Amino acid sequence: MGMEDEAQIMVISPAEPKGSPVKDQQAAGVGILLQIMMLVLSFVLGHVLRRHRLYFLPEASASLLIGLIVGGLANISNTQTNIRAWFNFHEEFFFLFLLPPIIFQSGFSLSPKPFFSNFGAIVTFAILGTFIASVVTGGLVYLGGLMFLMYRLPFVECLMFGALISATDPVTVLSIFQELGTDVNLYALVFGESVLNDAMAISLYRTMSLVRSHAYHGKNFFFVIVRFLETFVGSMSAGVGVGFTSALLFKYAGLDIDNLQNLECCIFVLFPYFSYMLAEGFGLSGIVSILFTGMVMKHYTYSNLSESSQQFVAGFFHLFSSLAETFIFIYMGLDIAMEQHSWSHIGFIFFSILFIGVARAANVFSCAYLVNLVRPAHRQVPPKHQKALWYCGLRGAMAFALALQSIHDLPDGHGQTIFTATTAIVILTVLLIGGSTGTMLEVLQVVGGNDNHEYALTESTDVSHGYITHNEEGSSRNKTKRKLKEFHESSTIFTALNRNYLTPFFKSRSGDDEENGNSRPIRGS
């Protein structure tokens, strides 16, 4: 028997030993094939849904459902372990490969005129509003734990959860906005807030994570503020600096000739990742950095490219971000179906959903009140737009990615509890709220035109840090309003600085390139 066993070992072991490179390569091939099949199915299904105007199931929701179905079938067929091995997904891959092109495309695809005409309102909702939502969510979750309504977490971890769950991702909503044709100001507010909101949320999360790891107390609150400003402002400065550097390079390097267009495109594509890795290397936020790099490169660098290179880079980043977004929603569905979740803390999930609704309301309505203080009634953000902003606060890729990271950041299963709650909130908002967005827009009557807020994008148009209008109505309310008007004056100074100094210095030719290039069309605008 000993001789027979030895012979069997000699025959079997050379064929396909466990963990051999051949088996690993085969598993990787099957995993990639499965991912490609799901991506193709998602894009085809999304096209069919758009073509037949079935707004109850947006593309992101369809991708999420595909992941849920495949993951559910894997559980039924007992192939969950194999599929998990095929995907072998890590948050490092998420942050370093998938998120950068999505965030860069968000900044790169901004239409400057609607964005900057609503810049003050967007900053108010994205910066102050996200801070309010994070604190309100974290505070309510902590109080809920004290009152034994839900699983209790330490206060700093509650603030971390509040920060990550405050990151909105309105990909689903904006696609429906484009299909139905909604008010251009509302579109600019929703899109602009989501762009800056991600940067704010990740900065808050990392700051709270640093506070927790060093066990800072109330006496170190000043350090927390300084650390947050250091992270956010430092990352923004790095991104803006890289963007301006790229503008100067393409202005003076003479790459916009026929035989150097491949080189021109290659260098342009590398700059965003250079910005991301530069910030990460200095302990800052690569997401914040690459966002502002995208905004600066679109406004200044893009016009320095040759026409063919402009078409290529615009299509390349749009393609890359679309693939990444679709894959993220597919993976979220797979993960929800196959991952082990802390469903025992169902109370934490239920009350978290209620609390983020309350926090979103505190964010939107308080910030809208502040925004409306600086202008007369005919320029204020109307109540129906405020309700739409509140309803459109979906959770998506950024919240999921930060929750995935919290598994490693938080001990004793706290990160797993947060991750389970986040995935439940993502699936609820994407499927239910995303699917009912079309109905919501029709009920609020914000589709098919700009109503009383139609405006012309001209230099003579009066621009407040809200909607664009053609006249001015004097109004003096209080000291708060005067302070907010000072902010508006500073934005006007920046507009003049940009027109008179920055644009001539960084752009090789003048014109309205930013108005015509890669802007998002909105019917009725």
Secondary structure, 3 states (H helix, E strand, C coil): CHHHHHHHHHHHCCCCCCCCHHHHHHHHHHHHHHHHHHHHHHHHHHHHHHHCCCCCCCHHHHHHHHHHHHHHHHHHCCCHHHHHHHHCCCHHHHHHHHHHHHHHHHHHCCCHHHHHHCHHHHHHHHHHHHHHHHHHHHHHHHHHHHCCCCCCCCHHHHHHHHHHHCCECCHHHHHHHHHHCECHHHHHHHHHHHHHHHHHHHHHHHHHHHHHHHCCCHHHHHHHHHHHHHHHHHHHHHHHHHHHHHHHHHHHCCCCCHHHHHHHHHHHHHHHHHHHHHHHHCCCCHHHHHHHHHHHHHHHHHHHCCHHHHHHHHHHHHHHHHHHHHHHHHHHHHHHHHCCCCCCCHHHHHHHHHHHHHHHHHHHHHHHHHHHCCCCHHHCCCHHHHHHHHHCCCECHHHHHHHHHHHHHCCCCHHHHHHHHHHHHHHHHHHHHHHCHHHHHHHHCCECCCHHHCCCCCCCCEECCCCEECCCCCCCCCHHHHHHHHHHHHHHHHHHHHHHHHHHHHCCCCCCHHHHCCCCCCCCC
